[in-house]
Amino acid sequence: MISTLRNISFFACIALLVIACSTTRTVPEGDRLYTGSDIKWDDKKPKDYSELESGMDERIRPRPNRKFLGMPFKLWFYNLGNEPKGKGLNYLLRKKWGEPPVLLSQFKGQHTEDILTSYVEDNGYFQGEVEHEIKNKGKKKASVTFTVTPNHRYTIRRVRFDTDTGLLAKHIKLTASSTILKPDDNFSLDKIRGERERIHDFLKENGFYYFTPDYLLVKVDSTLRGKVDLYVAVKKTTPQTALRQYFMKKVTLYTNYDLAEDSVLRGDQGTQYQNFTIIDQDSLYKPIVFDRSVFLQNDSMYRLSSHNITLQRLVNLGTFKFVRGNLRPVRDSSLLYANFFLTPYPKRSLQFEVSGTSKSNSFVGSQVKISAKNRNFQHKANLLEINLGGGFETQVGGKTTQFSTNAYSLNAEAAITMPRFFTPFIKFNPRTPYVPRTRFSIGYELLSRPNLYNLNAFTMQYGYIWKQTRFLDHALYPMAITYVLPSKESLEFLEQKAQDPALAQSIAKQFILGSNYTITFNNQSPEKYHSFYASFNADVAGNLVGLFAKQQPNGVKQIFSNDFSQYLRFNIEGRHYWKLADKLRWVNRLYVGYGYAYGKTESGFPPTLPFVKQFFNGGSNSIRAFRARTLGPGSYLDSVHIGSGVTDSTNVLLANAAGDIKLEANSELRYKPFDLLEIAAFIDAGNIWLGKAENQRKVFEFNRFMKEIAVGAGLGLRIDASILLVRFDVAFPLRKPWLDGKRWVLDQINFGDGAWRKENLILNIAIGYPF
């Protein structure tokens, strides 16, 4: 009976797949499934044929059914279902997961021919022709082939500008030398549009507020043999307001504008500050807030850039929810009133967050964070943040030890961010849309490993944050101070430190007095086919302090009777996001880090980087086939390590697999078949090394480091709930650098073997993407 049921189920599944894979099942009688189009050239292909084909392809409608790896999965889902009567499975198959067949009857042949012919002509092929032919495939499918005859492409012979002597024409002639219409260039309608926009921007920057590109006319004389003459002129129907150069009469800011009530106090004369007026009856903001945000000034010529920067600066202050600008002319004059209506955010806000966490070192738990914000602290649009947080972790599975596997953390931070550079001697205000900021913060964090140690960290930072362009960010912290104070160290932990001088130095009472700088480029966009992220960080500590610190008889320098760290640390990271298809992305990442600690120590052992500055590998955001802080350095393997994991949880808690040098590369293919679900395949590689050590297997050497690269791979499942992405990545090692001889372990992979799975498979549960 059971065998019969199995056979029935098997054949039922096969039948369903056959029905689904028949892509024409739901194509109506007399119609065909439209499978797409291709473009052929009747004559010799022009040099720019690839660009022309791409432009024509974008204009061809309809689009065929979407495919993944050449297979129309969405059409298959649609064919599996029937017309839904409610919200059941048929509704999901037809309305959510699937898409209906694209039919040949939706293709409009002559209309598409006209569109493509027009596109070819717009690119200089004035005698170009496009024809189409429908090609049937079998009984129910069809495609379309377009044949293009481009003929001769026209080029520009000469460009002339209006010879009128009026004020507007004079300004147009001033910009003639910067024209993008060059003799011998191919004729292009897009370039003509670009030239109109360029002239428009120039005129707007020179006071012609009411001028638009539509008032410009570019006449084309194509009677020449294969060439054209272009004549740029202002339309005779252009209104007088567009021919006039405007100046600012008065600039006014309304700081408490209510969109619902359209509340503007017209009778209030306001406060005159510098070269503009502030209407602020409730005294919400001190004038200094707008000191470096208003670039339109009374009695100055109107400039488009000043207008745009003013709007963007007011938005980027971060204290206004809506910003609206309005310019209106003074009657029968060349003067303008500028009014900016500002709607504030609520001054105070409180956020409470609870999140589950799971780490690749077998710790799972929860995090709680409370954040209180004041967006207008001291009435200067300063952002005051007070953050309180805590977390609890406990180890699940693994070998039981005499130590408690519980751990918890507590942290607190107070920070103030000012929307200006606060510098004692220099007034720095770059003419960009972005608001430069100064940030000062103090904080405390407690990390407690019961029965082992407590680690207390007190921090204070002062620095500057600014955007150079839309994609380029800078952060400079000339003062970054951390005081690390271990406490409640158990006897077992002290014994471990006595045996490991490097561990003793990394988790010791010490000052970190330094500076750091980060520059980040990020142009990521879901619409771009190629996006990039790059970041460089330089972190320096102890240099200046070392010049003045008191030196002890043993040569060790101290400040306030405490040791302080001296080091140089650099890291660079690059990522490439490649959109292969609508739902398919390939992401690659490279990370390189280097740290060098120097100075003298009490023990005489070479100095090491502090615990918080060390490099490590493994874990959910690194090489996912290895547990966090258990990989390396180099080909070294601690005696408690077995396979790709560890069996002694004490070693995990002590976290001593750290290095001075890090090299890591990751590659991940991400496919999102549905809005809520994403699947991924990935491979990670890398390792860490020490700059110097008593054990050569730990040290980085150019002639050996490639042999010590660890490699892991795996599959991932991501649940994307819009505001939160939960990630499940299963990974296993492909190469173990500590093995003598054969380090690749591909031939050992055996998913059916429970012992292999226990030793090699690692489930990483995390929030957000790894990179």
VENLINBEL-V557490 format. One record per backbone hydrogen bond with DSSP energy under -1.0 kcal/mol. NH is the residue of the N-H (numbers start at 1). CO is the residue of the C=O. If there is no record, write none. Layout:
NH | CO
NH | CO
This chain:
5 | 1
6 | 2
7 | 3
8 | 4
9 | 5
10 | 6
11 | 7
12 | 8
13 | 9
14 | 10
15 | 11
16 | 12
17 | 13
18 | 14
19 | 15
20 | 16
21 | 17
22 | 18
23 | 21
25 | 22
27 | 24
31 | 28
33 | 140
34 | 102
35 | 142
38 | 144
40 | 146
42 | 148
49 | 46
52 | 48
53 | 49
54 | 50
55 | 51
56 | 52
57 | 53
58 | 54
59 | 56
68 | 71
71 | 68
73 | 71
76 | 72
77 | 73
78 | 74
79 | 75
80 | 76
92 | 88
93 | 89
94 | 90
95 | 91
96 | 92
97 | 92
99 | 74
104 | 32
106 | 103
107 | 104
112 | 108
113 | 109
114 | 110
115 | 111
116 | 112
117 | 113
118 | 114
119 | 115
120 | 116
121 | 117
122 | 118
124 | 121
125 | 120
126 | 124
128 | 125
129 | 149
131 | 147
133 | 145
135 | 143
137 | 141
141 | 137
142 | 33
143 | 135
144 | 36
145 | 133
146 | 38
147 | 131
148 | 40
149 | 129
154 | 124
155 | 226
156 | 185
157 | 228
160 | 230
162 | 232
170 | 166
171 | 167
172 | 168
173 | 169
174 | 170
176 | 173
178 | 175
179 | 176
184 | 156
185 | 182
187 | 154
189 | 122
192 | 188
193 | 189
194 | 190
195 | 191
196 | 192
197 | 193
198 | 194
199 | 195
200 | 196
201 | 197
202 | 198
203 | 199
204 | 200
205 | 201
206 | 203
207 | 204
208 | 203
209 | 207
211 | 208
215 | 212
216 | 213
217 | 233
219 | 231
221 | 229
226 | 224
228 | 155
229 | 221
230 | 158
231 | 219
232 | 160
233 | 217
235 | 215
238 | 235
246 | 207
247 | 334
248 | 300
249 | 336
250 | 336
252 | 338
253 | 277
254 | 340
255 | 279
257 | 342
262 | 258
263 | 258
266 | 264
271 | 278
273 | 276
276 | 273
277 | 251
278 | 271
279 | 253
283 | 280
286 | 379
289 | 286
290 | 287
291 | 288
293 | 290
294 | 290
298 | 275
299 | 248
300 | 297
302 | 246
307 | 303
308 | 304
309 | 305
310 | 306
311 | 307
312 | 308
313 | 309
314 | 310
315 | 311
316 | 312
318 | 315
321 | 343
322 | 343
324 | 341
326 | 339
328 | 337
330 | 335
333 | 330
336 | 247
337 | 328
338 | 250
339 | 326
340 | 252
341 | 324
342 | 254
343 | 322
345 | 319
349 | 373
351 | 371
353 | 369
355 | 367
357 | 365
359 | 363
362 | 359
364 | 394
365 | 357
366 | 392
367 | 355
368 | 390
369 | 353
370 | 388
371 | 351
372 | 386
373 | 349
374 | 384
375 | 347
377 | 382
379 | 376
380 | 377
383 | 417
384 | 374
385 | 415
386 | 372
387 | 413
388 | 370
389 | 411
390 | 368
391 | 409
392 | 366
393 | 407
394 | 364
396 | 362
407 | 393
408 | 448
409 | 391
410 | 446
411 | 389
412 | 444
413 | 387
414 | 442
415 | 385
416 | 440
417 | 383
418 | 438
420 | 418
423 | 421
432 | 430
437 | 465
438 | 418
439 | 463
440 | 416
441 | 461
442 | 414
443 | 459
444 | 412
445 | 457
446 | 410
447 | 455
448 | 408
449 | 453
452 | 449
453 | 449
454 | 487
455 | 447
456 | 485
457 | 445
458 | 483
459 | 443
460 | 481
461 | 441
462 | 479
463 | 439
464 | 476
465 | 437
466 | 474
468 | 472
469 | 472
473 | 520
474 | 466
475 | 518
476 | 464
477 | 516
479 | 462
480 | 514
481 | 460
482 | 512
483 | 458
484 | 510
485 | 456
487 | 454
490 | 452
494 | 490
495 | 491
496 | 492
497 | 493
498 | 494
499 | 495
500 | 496
504 | 500
505 | 501
506 | 502
507 | 503
510 | 484
511 | 563
512 | 482
514 | 480
515 | 540
516 | 477
517 | 538
518 | 475
519 | 536
520 | 473
521 | 534
522 | 471
523 | 532
531 | 577
533 | 575
534 | 521
535 | 573
536 | 519
537 | 571
538 | 517
539 | 569
540 | 515
541 | 567
542 | 513
546 | 542
547 | 544
548 | 545
549 | 545
550 | 558
552 | 556
555 | 552
558 | 550
559 | 562
562 | 559
565 | 511
567 | 541
568 | 596
569 | 539
570 | 594
571 | 537
572 | 592
573 | 535
574 | 590
575 | 533
576 | 588
577 | 531
578 | 586
579 | 529
580 | 578
580 | 584
581 | 584
585 | 670
586 | 578
587 | 668
588 | 576
589 | 666
590 | 574
591 | 664
592 | 572
593 | 662
594 | 570
595 | 660
596 | 568
598 | 566
611 | 506
613 | 610
615 | 659
619 | 626
622 | 619
624 | 622
626 | 623
629 | 617
630 | 627
634 | 688
635 | 697
636 | 633
641 | 638
645 | 642
647 | 640
653 | 649
654 | 650
655 | 651
658 | 656
659 | 615
660 | 689
661 | 689
662 | 593
663 | 687
664 | 591
665 | 685
666 | 589
667 | 683
668 | 587
669 | 681
670 | 585
671 | 679
672 | 583
674 | 677
678 | 718
679 | 671
680 | 716
681 | 669
682 | 714
683 | 667
684 | 712
685 | 665
686 | 710
687 | 663
689 | 661
690 | 698
698 | 695
700 | 690
704 | 701
705 | 701
707 | 704
708 | 705
709 | 706
710 | 686
711 | 735
712 | 684
713 | 732
714 | 682
715 | 730
716 | 680
717 | 728
718 | 678
719 | 726
720 | 676
721 | 724
723 | 721
726 | 719
727 | 766
728 | 717
729 | 764
730 | 715
731 | 762
732 | 713
734 | 711
735 | 711
736 | 743
739 | 736
745 | 734
748 | 745
749 | 746
753 | 750
757 | 753
758 | 754
759 | 755
760 | 756
761 | 757
762 | 731
764 | 729
766 | 727
768 | 725
